[in-house]
Amino acid sequence: MDVPFYAWLAVLAAIVVMLAIDLFAHRRAHVISVREALAWSIVWALSGISFGIVVWNLWGAELGQQYFAGYLIEKSLAVDNVFVWAIIFAAFSVPRELQHRVLFLGVLGALVFRGIFIAVGATLIESFAWILYVFAAFLIVTGIQMLRTRNEHVHPERSRVLRLFRRVVPMTDAYHGQRFLARKAGVVVATPLLAVLVLVEMTDIVFAVDSIPAIFAVTSEPFLVFTANAFAILGLRAMYFLLADLIHRFVYLKVGLSLVLIWVGGKMALLDVLHIPTLVSLTVVALIIGISIAVSLAATRGQERRAVETAPTGSFCVATAAELAELEPLLSRRRARERVAVRRQPPGSTERS
């Protein structure tokens, strides 16, 4: 696949523009309604599909099918990521109006980390062809493990990352608006929102370890791997607000996701023995995910939307107006005065006023 450099620049520019639009639309902290989440989900889905049509028209049906197969795999695996986010937010009692800011930065970090993983993966595949069999074995083992532990739940309070964060970084238990850091009595402390962001980023990295090898099973083109990941990830925030209160209804989704991982791992393992057309692979993935969702919704028919219930990891609360008024600037006044004084010194002077 011959992708000119300007095509990469155009895609990156489009992603930056879409992120800027999303950030501007949600510049004020507010609760994202289901209707708003649905509207944004449609926008992001149409963006991903439209790009796939462009790939199909410019580079042919085979590469177009590879993009859509990768996009569908990434979108499907992302649903599991959304469910973990919901558990983390519930464990930290994160107010609904603050969740979008965390997810925006989380998605931004996910794009960066996945770009790095894709570059490393593409380099490994190009240098060591046998690495594909390692990826295949990893996907099959991961799929089987997911199938065996499908009824187990995530426990954020047991996270080693969280324990290390709390040990190293002083943290308050109160949310101070959208601030990640706050200065109280001359000491800079992290708000719970920063701890949540760290956990969200770590889950993104963990899920990328599964999803990147999975998409390499359907296409070895770095451009398609990155764009399929990017357009799938861009819609994650809206997907979260749309599905977070419906986790209890997707009872068989993990079974479907595990079968997808086993399928693409098997396809990759048989790459030199049996050629499975991309269209067949795309159809199989779509059927597995579609059936698992349909069976889940049928089995839980009549259940209403409800928030995730989990044990809190601490006594988190929202700072009062009085507590917010007591906050000091992150840059201390003394340090700020010293910097201003240094700027006002005459040229050649070494004395600090």
LOLUM-839687 format. One record per residue: chain; x, y, z of N, C-alpha, C in turn; residue number from 1. Coordinates in steps of 0.05 Angstrom, whole numbers, plus 5000, padded with zeros to 4 digits. Each point is the difference from the previous one (the first is absolute). Last residue first. Layout:
# LOLUM-839687
('A',(X,Y,Z),(X,Y,Z),(X,Y,Z),NUM) ...
END
This chain:
# LOLUM-839687
('A',(5323,5827,5861),(4986,5020,5016),(4978,4987,5016),353) ('A',(5098,4963,4961),(4971,4995,4999),(4987,5021,5019),352) ('A',(5096,5000,4942),(4987,5003,5026),(4970,4997,4997),351) ('A',(5066,5003,4929),(4997,4973,5011),(4986,5001,5027),350) ('A',(5010,5063,4902),(4998,4999,5029),(4996,4972,5009),349) ('A',(5003,5028,4907),(5026,4997,5012),(4999,4998,5031),348) ('A',(4919,5048,4953),(5018,4982,4987),(5027,4999,5014),347) ('A',(4916,5025,5060),(5014,5012,4977),(5019,4980,4988),346) ('A',(4910,4968,5052),(5028,5008,5005),(5012,5012,4975),345) ('A',(4910,4962,5009),(5003,5029,5001),(5029,5008,5005),344) ('A',(4971,4908,4997),(4995,5012,4974),(5006,5030,5000),343) ('A',(5005,4952,5081),(5022,4993,4983),(4997,5012,4972),342) ('A',(4930,5010,5062),(5023,5016,5008),(5024,4995,4982),341) ('A',(4923,4947,4990),(4995,5027,4990),(5023,5017,5006),340) ('A',(5002,4914,5035),(5004,5000,4971),(4996,5027,4988),339) ('A',(4985,4989,5092),(5028,4998,4994),(5005,5000,4970),338) ('A',(4911,4999,5032),(5013,5026,5004),(5030,4999,4993),337) ('A',(4951,4919,4997),(4992,5018,4978),(5013,5027,5003),336) ('A',(5013,4938,5068),(5016,4993,4976),(4992,5018,4977),335) ('A',(4952,5012,5079),(5028,5007,5004),(5016,4994,4975),334) ('A',(4910,4974,5002),(5003,5028,4996),(5029,5009,5004),333) ('A',(4976,4901,4964),(4999,5015,5024),(5005,5030,4995),332) ('A',(4956,4928,4935),(5026,5014,5001),(4999,5019,5024),331) ('A',(4923,4956,4990),(5019,4978,4998),(5029,5011,5001),330) ('A',(4921,5054,5049),(5010,4995,4972),(5020,4978,5001),329) ('A',(4929,4994,5077),(5021,5019,4992),(5008,4994,4971),328) ('A',(4905,4981,5063),(5022,4990,4983),(5019,5023,4993),327) ('A',(4916,5006,5051),(5025,4999,5014),(5023,4991,4983),326) ('A',(4909,5003,4970),(5009,5027,5004),(5027,5001,5014),325) ('A',(4955,4918,4987),(5010,5010,4974),(5011,5028,5003),324) ('A',(4959,4962,5074),(5025,4986,4995),(5012,5009,4974),323) ('A',(4915,5032,5023),(5020,5011,5018),(5027,4988,4995),322) ('A',(4926,4967,4953),(5007,5026,4990),(5021,5013,5018),321) ('A',(5000,4894,5000),(4980,5021,5005),(5009,5027,4988),320) ('A',(5027,4899,4964),(5009,5022,5017),(4978,5020,5003),319) ('A',(4982,4895,4982),(5004,5025,4984),(5006,5023,5020),318) ('A',(5024,4892,5017),(4978,5019,5000),(5007,5024,4982),317) ('A',(5032,4890,5038),(5003,5023,4982),(4975,5018,5000),316) ('A',(5049,4918,5053),(4978,5018,5007),(5002,5025,4983),315) ('A',(5035,4901,4967),(5007,5020,5020),(4975,5017,5005),314) ('A',(5001,4929,4937),(5028,4996,5009),(5008,5020,5021),313) ('A',(4899,4953,4976),(5017,5023,4997),(5028,4995,5010),312) ('A',(4931,4925,4958),(5010,5010,5026),(5018,5024,4995),311) ('A',(4921,4980,4930),(5025,4987,5008),(5009,5013,5027),310) ('A',(4921,5003,4913),(5002,4999,5029),(5026,4985,5007),309) ('A',(4956,5059,4911),(5016,4978,5010),(5002,5002,5030),308) ('A',(4914,5041,4952),(5028,5006,5003),(5014,4975,5010),307) ('A',(4911,4995,4939),(5008,5005,5028),(5030,5003,5001),306) ('A',(4905,4983,4930),(5027,5011,5003),(5006,5004,5030),305) ('A',(4928,4924,4978),(5004,5029,4996),(5029,5008,5002),304) ('A',(4947,4904,4970),(5017,5012,5021),(5005,5029,4992),303) ('A',(4953,4937,4943),(4983,5012,5021),(5016,5014,5022),302) ('A',(5045,4921,4943),(4978,5017,4991),(4984,5011,5024),301) ('A',(5083,4942,4988),(4996,5021,5021),(4977,5019,4993),300) ('A',(5028,4928,4942),(5001,4987,5027),(4994,5020,5022),299) ('A',(5008,5030,4910),(4976,4984,5002),(4999,4987,5028),298) ('A',(5076,5050,4978),(4977,5018,5003),(4974,4984,5003),297) ('A',(5080,4952,4983),(5001,5014,5026),(4975,5017,5005),296) ('A',(5011,4957,4916),(4993,4981,5021),(5000,5013,5028),295) ('A',(5028,5053,4927),(4972,4993,4998),(4991,4981,5021),294) ('A',(5092,5022,4994),(4984,5023,5009),(4971,4993,5000),293) ('A',(5059,4935,4966),(5004,5003,5029),(4984,5024,5011),292) ('A',(4999,4985,4907),(4985,4980,5014),(5003,5003,5030),291) ('A',(5050,5058,4945),(4971,5005,4997),(4984,4980,5015),290) ('A',(5094,4989,4996),(4993,5023,5016),(4970,5004,4999),289) ('A',(5033,4932,4945),(5005,4994,5028),(4991,5022,5019),288) ('A',(4995,5014,4906),(4980,4981,5009),(5004,4993,5030),287) ('A',(5063,5055,4957),(4975,5014,5002),(4978,4982,5011),286) ('A',(5085,4962,4981),(5001,5018,5023),(4974,5014,5004),285) ('A',(5006,4946,4924),(5001,4984,5024),(5000,5018,5025),284) ('A',(5007,5041,4916),(4973,4989,5004),(4999,4984,5026),283) ('A',(5084,5033,4971),(4982,5022,5008),(4972,4990,5007),282) ('A',(5061,4938,4964),(5008,5008,5027),(4982,5022,5011),281) ('A',(4989,4976,4910),(4991,4978,5018),(5006,5007,5029),280) ('A',(5033,5058,4935),(4971,5002,5002),(4988,4979,5018),279) ('A',(5093,4998,4979),(4993,5021,5019),(4970,5003,5004),278) ('A',(5043,4904,4971),(4995,5027,4989),(4991,5020,5021),277) ('A',(5064,4916,5016),(4972,5006,5005),(4995,5028,4989),276) ('A',(5077,4917,4986),(4993,5029,4996),(4970,5004,5004),275) ('A',(5076,4925,5038),(4973,5004,4989),(4994,5029,4997),274) ('A',(5088,4971,5025),(4988,4974,4993),(4973,5004,4986),273) ('A',(5056,5070,5038),(5016,4988,4979),(4988,4973,4991),272) ('A',(4956,5051,5069),(5005,5018,4978),(5015,4987,4977),271) ('A',(4962,4972,5091),(4998,4984,4976),(5007,5016,4975),270) ('A',(5000,5040,5087),(5017,4976,5003),(5000,4984,4974),269) ('A',(4944,5076,5007),(5027,5008,4998),(5019,4975,5001),268) ('A',(4908,4986,5014),(5005,5009,4972),(5029,5008,4996),267) ('A',(4972,4979,5087),(5002,4976,4983),(5005,5007,4971),266) ('A',(4986,5071,5059),(5025,4987,5007),(5004,4975,4983),265) ('A',(4919,5046,4993),(5021,5015,4986),(5028,4988,5007),264) ('A',(4925,4960,5044),(4997,4998,4970),(5023,5014,4986),263) ('A',(4994,5007,5094),(5008,4973,4993),(4999,4997,4969),262) ('A',(4968,5080,5036),(5029,4998,5004),(5011,4973,4991),261) ('A',(4907,5013,4999),(5013,5017,4979),(5030,4998,5002),260) ('A',(4948,4959,5067),(4999,4984,4975),(5013,5016,4977),259) ('A',(4991,5044,5082),(5020,4978,5003),(5000,4983,4974),258) ('A',(4935,5067,5006),(5026,5012,4997),(5022,4978,5002),257) ('A',(4910,4974,5016),(5005,5007,4972),(5027,5011,4995),256) ('A',(4975,4982,5088),(5002,4975,4985),(5006,5005,4971),255) ('A',(4981,5072,5055),(5028,4991,5004),(5004,4973,4986),254) ('A',(4913,5038,5000),(5018,5014,4982),(5029,4990,5003),253) ('A',(4913,4976,5046),(5015,4981,4983),(5021,5013,4982),252) ('A',(4942,5049,5061),(5009,4977,5016),(5017,4981,4984),251) ('A',(4959,5099,4998),(5018,4986,4981),(5013,4976,5013),250) ('A',(4942,5059,5048),(4984,4987,4980),(5018,4985,4979),249) ('A',(5031,5055,5075),(4987,4976,5011),(4985,4985,4978),248) ('A',(5041,5085,4982),(5020,4979,5003),(4986,4973,5008),247) ('A',(4967,5094,4982),(4988,4976,4989),(5019,4975,5002),246) ('A',(5016,5095,5023),(4978,4992,5017),(4987,4974,4989),245) ('A',(5073,5040,4952),(5009,4996,5027),(4978,4990,5019),244) ('A',(4998,5027,4901),(4997,4972,5009),(5006,4995,5030),243) ('A',(5002,5087,4953),(4977,4987,4988),(4996,4973,5014),242) ('A',(5075,5054,5020),(4976,5013,5011),(4974,4987,4989),241) ('A',(5083,4968,4966),(4999,4996,5029),(4974,5011,5011),240) ('A',(5020,5014,4910),(4991,4973,5005),(4998,4994,5030),239) ('A',(5037,5082,4972),(4971,5000,4995),(4989,4972,5006),238) ('A',(5092,5007,5005),(4988,5017,5021),(4969,4999,4997),237) ('A',(5055,4956,4935),(4998,4986,5025),(4985,5016,5022),236) ('A',(5026,5017,4903),(4972,4998,5008),(4997,4988,5027),235) ('A',(5086,5011,4959),(4988,5026,5001),(4971,4999,5010),234) ('A',(5051,4920,4982),(5005,5012,5026),(4986,5027,5003),233) ('A',(4998,4954,4917),(4985,4984,5020),(5002,5014,5027),232) ('A',(5049,5035,4929),(4972,5006,4996),(4982,4984,5020),231) ('A',(5095,4985,5001),(4994,5028,5006),(4970,5006,4999),230) ('A',(5033,4914,4974),(5002,5004,5029),(4991,5028,5007),229) ('A',(5007,4980,4910),(4978,4984,5011),(4999,5004,5030),228) ('A',(5072,5039,4955),(4975,5015,4995),(4976,4985,5011),227) ('A',(5087,4959,5007),(4998,5025,5015),(4973,5013,4996),226) ('A',(5018,4923,4950),(4999,4993,5028),(4997,5025,5017),225) ('A',(5012,5010,4908),(4973,4990,5006),(4998,4993,5029),224) ('A',(5084,5028,4970),(4981,5022,4995),(4972,4991,5008),223) ('A',(5071,4936,5001),(5000,5018,5023),(4980,5023,4997),222) ('A',(4993,4900,4958),(5006,5027,4991),(4999,5019,5023),221) ('A',(4979,4904,4997),(5027,5006,5008),(5008,5028,4991),220) ('A',(4903,4944,5026),(5014,5016,4981),(5028,5006,5011),219) ('A',(4941,4939,5043),(4983,5005,4976),(5014,5018,4980),218) ('A',(5039,4976,5085),(4991,4974,4989),(4984,5004,4974),217) ('A',(5031,5072,5055),(5021,4990,4982),(4993,4973,4988),216) ('A',(4944,5037,5066),(4996,5014,4974),(5022,4992,4980),215) ('A',(5005,4965,5088),(4976,4991,4987),(4996,5013,4973),214) ('A',(5073,5026,5058),(5004,4975,4986),(4976,4990,4985),213) ('A',(4986,5078,5050),(5019,5005,4978),(5007,4974,4986),212) ('A',(4942,5000,5078),(4987,5008,4975),(5020,5004,4977),211) ('A',(5027,4974,5092),(4983,4980,4987),(4992,5008,4972),210) ('A',(5051,5059,5052),(5016,4976,4997),(4984,4978,4987),209) ('A',(4958,5081,5024),(5015,5002,4975),(5017,4975,4995),208) ('A',(4953,5010,5081),(4982,4992,4979),(5014,5002,4973),207) ('A',(5047,5030,5076),(4995,4972,5002),(4983,4990,4977),206) ('A',(5015,5092,5007),(5024,4986,4992),(4996,4970,5001),205) ('A',(4930,5054,5030),(5003,5004,4971),(5025,4985,4990),204) ('A',(4985,5004,5093),(4982,4981,4987),(5001,5002,4970),203) ('A',(5050,5062,5049),(5011,4973,5003),(4982,4979,4988),202) ('A',(4970,5090,5003),(5023,4997,4981),(5012,4972,5001),201) ('A',(4933,5021,5063),(4988,4999,4973),(5022,4996,4979),200) ('A',(5027,5014,5089),(4988,4974,4996),(4988,4996,4973),199) ('A',(5033,5085,5022),(5023,4981,4999),(4989,4972,4996),198) ('A',(4937,5068,5014),(5012,5003,4974),(5023,4980,4997),197) ('A',(4959,5006,5084),(4982,4987,4981),(5012,5001,4972),196) ('A',(5045,5046,5067),(5002,4971,5004),(4983,4985,4981),195) ('A',(4992,5093,5000),(5026,4992,4989),(5004,4970,5003),194) ('A',(4924,5039,5039),(4997,5000,4971),(5026,4991,4987),193) ('A',(4990,5016,5095),(4994,4973,4991),(4998,4997,4970),192) ('A',(5064,5076,5033),(4972,4994,5006),(4994,4972,4991),191) ('A',(5097,5041,5035),(4984,4990,4977),(4972,4997,5009),190) ('A',(5072,5073,5041),(4989,4973,5003),(4985,4992,4975),189) ('A',(5075,5078,5045),(4986,4991,4976),(4991,4971,5004),188) ('A',(5019,5080,5076),(5008,4974,4990),(4983,4992,4975),187) ('A',(4989,5081,5056),(5027,5000,4989),(5009,4974,4988),186) ('A',(4912,5013,5036),(5020,5006,5022),(5028,4998,4990),185) ('A',(4946,4965,4927),(4986,5005,5026),(5021,5003,5021),184) ('A',(4983,4990,4885),(5019,5008,5021),(4984,5007,5025),183) ('A',(4983,4930,4910),(4991,5024,5015),(5021,5006,5022),182) ('A',(4976,4937,4902),(5018,5007,5021),(4988,5025,5015),181) ('A',(4951,4963,4931),(5015,4975,5006),(5019,5005,5023),180) ('A',(4902,5051,4969),(5029,5002,5006),(5011,4972,5006),179) ('A',(4907,5033,4980),(5015,4984,4980),(5030,5000,5005),178) ('A',(4938,5016,5083),(4992,5006,4973),(5015,4982,4981),177) ('A',(5023,4979,5085),(5000,5029,4998),(4995,5008,4971),176) ('A',(4986,4910,5072),(5002,5009,4973),(4998,5031,4999),175) ('A',(5037,4935,5083),(4979,5017,4990),(5005,5008,4971),174) ('A',(5057,4949,5062),(4977,4984,4993),(4978,5016,4988),173) ('A',(5112,5014,4995),(4977,5006,5016),(4977,4983,4991),172) ('A',(5111,4982,4996),(4974,5003,4986),(4979,5008,5020),171) ('A',(5116,4985,4976),(4980,5008,5021),(4973,5007,4986),170) ('A',(5075,4930,4962),(4988,5026,4995),(4980,5007,5022),169) ('A',(5050,4917,5001),(5019,5020,4990),(4989,5028,4999),168) ('A',(4948,4923,5027),(5024,5000,5017),(5019,5023,4992),167) ('A',(4921,4983,4951),(4993,5011,5026),(5025,5001,5018),166) ('A',(5010,4960,4915),(4993,5028,4997),(4995,5013,5027),165) ('A',(5014,4907,4997),(5025,5015,4996),(4994,5030,4998),164) ('A',(4926,4944,5005),(5014,4999,5025),(5027,5015,4998),163) ('A',(4949,4990,4921),(4987,5018,5019),(5014,5001,5027),162) ('A',(5031,4939,4935),(5005,5027,4991),(4988,5020,5019),161) ('A',(4983,4909,5012),(5026,5007,5009),(5007,5029,4992),160) ('A',(4899,4962,5016),(5020,5007,4980),(5026,5008,5012),159) ('A',(4913,4976,5041),(5022,4981,5002),(5022,5007,4980),158) ('A',(4917,5049,5005),(5014,5004,5026),(5023,4981,5003),157) ('A',(4940,4996,4924),(5020,5022,4999),(5016,5003,5025),156) ('A',(4949,4916,4954),(5001,5012,5027),(5022,5022,5000),155) ('A',(4933,4937,4926),(5024,5016,5005),(4998,5012,5028),154) ('A',(4950,4906,4974),(4998,5029,4997),(5027,5013,5007),153) ('A',(4959,4898,4959),(5015,5014,5021),(4999,5030,4994),152) ('A',(4964,4930,4943),(4982,5008,5022),(5014,5015,5023),151) ('A',(5046,4962,4922),(4980,5020,4990),(4981,5010,5022),150) ('A',(5082,4938,4991),(4996,5020,5022),(4979,5020,4993),149) ('A',(5025,4928,4940),(4999,4987,5026),(4993,5020,5022),148) ('A',(5011,5031,4911),(4977,4983,5002),(4997,4987,5027),147) ('A',(5077,5051,4981),(4976,5018,5002),(4975,4983,5003),146) ('A',(5079,4953,4983),(5000,5012,5027),(4976,5018,5005),145) ('A',(5014,4966,4914),(4992,4978,5018),(4998,5010,5028),144) ('A',(5033,5061,4936),(4972,4994,4995),(4989,4978,5019),143) ('A',(5093,5020,5001),(4984,5022,5012),(4970,4995,4997),142) ('A',(5059,4940,4958),(5001,4997,5029),(4984,5021,5014),141) ('A',(5008,5008,4907),(4984,4976,5007),(5000,4996,5030),140) ('A',(5053,5070,4966),(4972,5005,4996),(4982,4976,5008),139) ('A',(5095,4990,5001),(4991,5019,5021),(4970,5005,4998),138) ('A',(5041,4949,4932),(4998,4985,5025),(4990,5018,5023),137) ('A',(5017,5042,4918),(4977,4982,4998),(4996,4984,5025),136) ('A',(5075,5057,4993),(4975,5015,5003),(4976,4982,5000),135) ('A',(5082,4960,4982),(4999,5008,5028),(4974,5016,5005),134) ('A',(5019,4978,4913),(4991,4976,5014),(4999,5005,5030),133) ('A',(5033,5067,4944),(4972,4997,4995),(4989,4976,5015),132) ('A',(5093,5020,4995),(4986,5013,5022),(4970,4998,4998),131) ('A',(5067,4970,4934),(4989,4980,5019),(4985,5013,5024),130) ('A',(5047,5051,4932),(4974,4989,4990),(4988,4981,5020),129) ('A',(5069,5083,5011),(4998,4972,5008),(4973,4989,4993),128) ('A',(5024,5088,4972),(5027,4989,5006),(4999,4971,5007),127) ('A',(4919,5048,4982),(5017,5004,4977),(5028,4987,5004),126) ('A',(4938,5002,5072),(4990,4982,4979),(5018,5002,4975),125) ('A',(5020,5058,5071),(5005,4972,5008),(4991,4981,4978),124) ('A',(4979,5091,4990),(5029,4996,4997),(5008,4971,5007),123) ('A',(4910,5028,5012),(5007,4999,4972),(5029,4994,4995),122) ('A',(4971,5013,5089),(4990,4975,4989),(5007,4997,4971),121) ('A',(5022,5081,5044),(5017,4978,5009),(4991,4974,4988),120) ('A',(4947,5075,4981),(5026,5003,4988),(5019,4977,5008),119) ('A',(4916,5004,5041),(4998,4992,4972),(5026,5002,4986),118) ('A',(4995,5029,5089),(4998,4971,4998),(4998,4991,4971),117) ('A',(4999,5093,5017),(5027,4988,5006),(4999,4970,4997),116) ('A',(4919,5046,4990),(5018,5006,4978),(5028,4989,5004),115) ('A',(4938,4993,5069),(4995,4980,4979),(5016,5006,4975),114) ('A',(5007,5060,5073),(5011,4974,5007),(4995,4979,4978),113) ('A',(4962,5086,4989),(5029,5002,5000),(5012,4972,5005),112) ('A',(4907,5009,5005),(5009,5004,4972),(5030,5000,4999),111) ('A',(4960,4997,5085),(4997,4975,4986),(5010,5002,4971),110) ('A',(4995,5078,5053),(5023,4983,5008),(4999,4973,4985),109) ('A',(4927,5057,4988),(5024,5013,4989),(5025,4983,5006),108) ('A',(4920,4974,5040),(5000,4993,4971),(5024,5012,4987),107) ('A',(4987,5023,5089),(5006,4972,4998),(5002,4991,4971),106) ('A',(4973,5087,5020),(5029,4997,5004),(5008,4971,4998),105) ('A',(4908,5017,4996),(5013,5014,4978),(5031,4997,5001),104) ('A',(4947,4966,5071),(4999,4983,4976),(5013,5014,4976),103) ('A',(4992,5048,5081),(5018,4978,5004),(5001,4983,4975),102) ('A',(4938,5069,5000),(5027,5011,4999),(5021,4978,5003),101) ('A',(4907,4979,5009),(5008,5005,4972),(5029,5010,4999),100) ('A',(4955,4986,5084),(5010,4976,4987),(5011,5005,4972),99) ('A',(4955,5060,5068),(5030,5001,4998),(5011,4977,4983),98) ('A',(4906,5012,5022),(5008,5023,4984),(5030,5002,4997),97) ('A',(4958,4932,5054),(4995,4996,4971),(5011,5023,4983),96) ('A',(5045,4973,5095),(4975,5013,4991),(4998,4998,4969),95) ('A',(5052,4927,5060),(5006,5023,4983),(4973,5013,4991),94) ('A',(5030,4923,5064),(4978,5018,5003),(5004,5026,4984),93) ('A',(5055,4918,5004),(5010,5025,5009),(4978,5021,5004),92) ('A',(4980,4912,4968),(5017,4995,5023),(5011,5026,5012),91) ('A',(4951,5003,4919),(4982,4993,5022),(5016,4996,5026),90) ('A',(5047,5015,4920),(4986,5024,5007),(4981,4995,5025),89) ('A',(5045,4926,4963),(5019,5018,5012),(4986,5025,5010),88) ('A',(4950,4938,4951),(5006,4990,5026),(5019,5018,5015),87) ('A',(4979,5020,4911),(4977,5004,5016),(5005,4991,5029),86) ('A',(5066,4984,4934),(4999,5028,5008),(4976,5005,5019),85) ('A',(5007,4915,4962),(5020,5004,5021),(5000,5029,5009),84) ('A',(4946,4979,4927),(4989,4988,5025),(5019,5003,5023),83) ('A',(5027,5027,4914),(4980,5018,5010),(4989,4990,5027),82) ('A',(5059,4945,4951),(5014,5022,5012),(4980,5020,5013),81) ('A',(4966,4930,4949),(5010,4990,5026),(5015,5021,5015),80) ('A',(4972,5021,4914),(4977,4998,5017),(5008,4990,5028),79) ('A',(5061,5003,4926),(4998,5025,5016),(4977,4999,5019),78) ('A',(5016,4931,4936),(5017,4997,5024),(4998,5025,5017),77) ('A',(4954,5003,4918),(4989,4979,5018),(5015,4997,5025),76) ('A',(5032,5058,4933),(4975,5011,5012),(4988,4980,5020),75) ('A',(5075,4973,4949),(5008,5020,5021),(4975,5011,5013),74) ('A',(4986,4940,4930),(5013,4986,5022),(5007,5020,5022),73) ('A',(4964,5035,4920),(4980,4985,5015),(5012,4986,5024),72) ('A',(5058,5045,4941),(4983,5019,5014),(4979,4986,5017),71) ('A',(5055,4948,4943),(5015,5011,5023),(4984,5019,5016),70) ('A',(4961,4967,4922),(5004,4978,5018),(5015,5009,5025),69) ('A',(4990,5061,4930),(4974,4996,5014),(5002,4977,5020),68) ('A',(5075,5018,4945),(4995,5022,5018),(4975,4995,5016),67) ('A',(5021,4938,4933),(5018,4998,5023),(4996,5022,5020),66) ('A',(4952,5003,4920),(4989,4980,5017),(5018,4996,5025),65) ('A',(5030,5058,4933),(4976,5011,5013),(4988,4981,5020),64) ('A',(5070,4972,4945),(5010,5017,5022),(4977,5013,5015),63) ('A',(4977,4947,4925),(5014,4984,5020),(5009,5016,5024),62) ('A',(4958,5043,4924),(4982,4986,5017),(5014,4984,5022),61) ('A',(5048,5089,4956),(4988,4975,4991),(4984,4986,5022),60) ('A',(5047,5089,4999),(5019,4978,4999),(4988,4973,4994),59) ('A',(4951,5086,5001),(5027,5008,4991),(5018,4976,4997),58) ('A',(4908,4991,5030),(5000,5013,4974),(5029,5005,4990),57) ('A',(4986,4964,5087),(4990,4981,4981),(5002,5012,4972),56) ('A',(5021,5056,5072),(5021,4979,4997),(4991,4981,4978),55) ('A',(4936,5062,5025),(5022,5014,4986),(5023,4980,4994),54) ('A',(4929,4971,5053),(4991,5002,4973),(5022,5013,4983),53) ('A',(5014,4996,5092),(5002,4973,4988),(4992,5000,4971),52) ('A',(4988,5078,5051),(5028,4996,4994),(5004,4973,4987),51) ('A',(4914,5019,5030),(5007,5016,4977),(5029,4997,4992),50) ('A',(4969,4958,5078),(4990,4987,4976),(5007,5015,4975),49) ('A',(5023,5038,5084),(5015,4976,4995),(4991,4986,4975),48) ('A',(4951,5075,5027),(5027,5008,4993),(5017,4976,4993),47) ('A',(4913,4986,5033),(5000,5009,4972),(5027,5009,4991),46) ('A',(4991,4977,5090),(4997,4976,4984),(4999,5008,4970),45) ('A',(5002,5070,5063),(5026,4985,4999),(4998,4975,4983),44) ('A',(4921,5050,5013),(5019,5016,4986),(5027,4986,4997),43) ('A',(4932,4960,5052),(4993,4998,4971),(5021,5016,4984),42) ('A',(5006,5005,5092),(5007,4973,4991),(4995,4997,4971),41) ('A',(4972,5079,5042),(5029,5000,4996),(5009,4972,4991),40) ('A',(4909,5009,5022),(5007,5018,4977),(5030,4999,4993),39) ('A',(4970,4954,5077),(4991,4987,4976),(5007,5016,4975),38) ('A',(5015,5038,5084),(5019,4979,4996),(4993,4985,4974),37) ('A',(4941,5066,5029),(5025,5012,4991),(5020,4979,4993),36) ('A',(4920,4970,5039),(4995,5011,4973),(5025,5012,4988),35) ('A',(5002,4970,5089),(5000,4977,4981),(4995,5010,4972),34) ('A',(5047,5069,5067),(4974,4985,4998),(5003,4977,4980),33) ('A',(5074,5053,5063),(4994,4993,4973),(4975,4983,4999),32) ('A',(5034,5079,5071),(4992,4971,4998),(4993,4995,4971),31) ('A',(5072,5076,5024),(4971,4996,5002),(4995,4970,4997),30) ('A',(5083,5083,4997),(4992,4975,5012),(4970,4998,5003),29) ('A',(5051,5055,4921),(4989,5004,5027),(4991,4973,5011),28) ('A',(5037,5002,4915),(5019,5016,5015),(4990,5006,5028),27) ('A',(4970,4945,4918),(4998,4991,5028),(5018,5016,5018),26) ('A',(4996,5016,4906),(4972,4994,5005),(4996,4993,5030),25) ('A',(5088,5014,4968),(4985,5025,5000),(4971,4995,5008),24) ('A',(5055,4925,4988),(5008,5015,5024),(4985,5026,5002),23) ('A',(4987,4949,4923),(4989,4986,5023),(5006,5015,5025),22) ('A',(5040,5031,4922),(4971,5004,4999),(4986,4988,5024),21) ('A',(5092,4984,4988),(4995,5028,5008),(4970,5006,5000),20) ('A',(5027,4915,4970),(5004,5003,5029),(4995,5028,5009),19) ('A',(4997,4985,4908),(4977,4987,5013),(5003,5001,5031),18) ('A',(5072,5033,4948),(4976,5017,4997),(4976,4988,5014),17) ('A',(5079,4949,4997),(5003,5023,5017),(4976,5018,4999),16) ('A',(5002,4927,4941),(4997,4991,5028),(5002,5023,5019),15) ('A',(5018,5017,4910),(4972,4995,5003),(4994,4991,5029),14) ('A',(5090,5011,4974),(4987,5026,5002),(4970,4996,5005),13) ('A',(5050,4923,4984),(5006,5011,5027),(4987,5027,5004),12) ('A',(4990,4960,4915),(4986,4985,5021),(5005,5011,5028),11) ('A',(5048,5038,4928),(4972,5006,4997),(4983,4986,5022),10) ('A',(5092,4980,4991),(4996,5027,5011),(4971,5008,5000),9) ('A',(5024,4919,4959),(5004,4998,5029),(4994,5027,5013),8) ('A',(5001,5000,4908),(4976,4985,5009),(5001,4997,5031),7) ('A',(5073,5037,4952),(4979,5019,5005),(4974,4987,5009),6) ('A',(5076,4947,4975),(5004,5014,5026),(4977,5019,5006),5) ('A',(4979,4915,4937),(5018,5024,4999),(5000,5014,5027),4) ('A',(4984,4895,4976),(4986,5022,5012),(5019,5024,5000),3) ('A',(4987,4896,4956),(5016,5024,4998),(4984,5024,5010),2) ('A',(5001,4888,5013),(4983,5024,5000),(5018,5025,5000),1) 
END
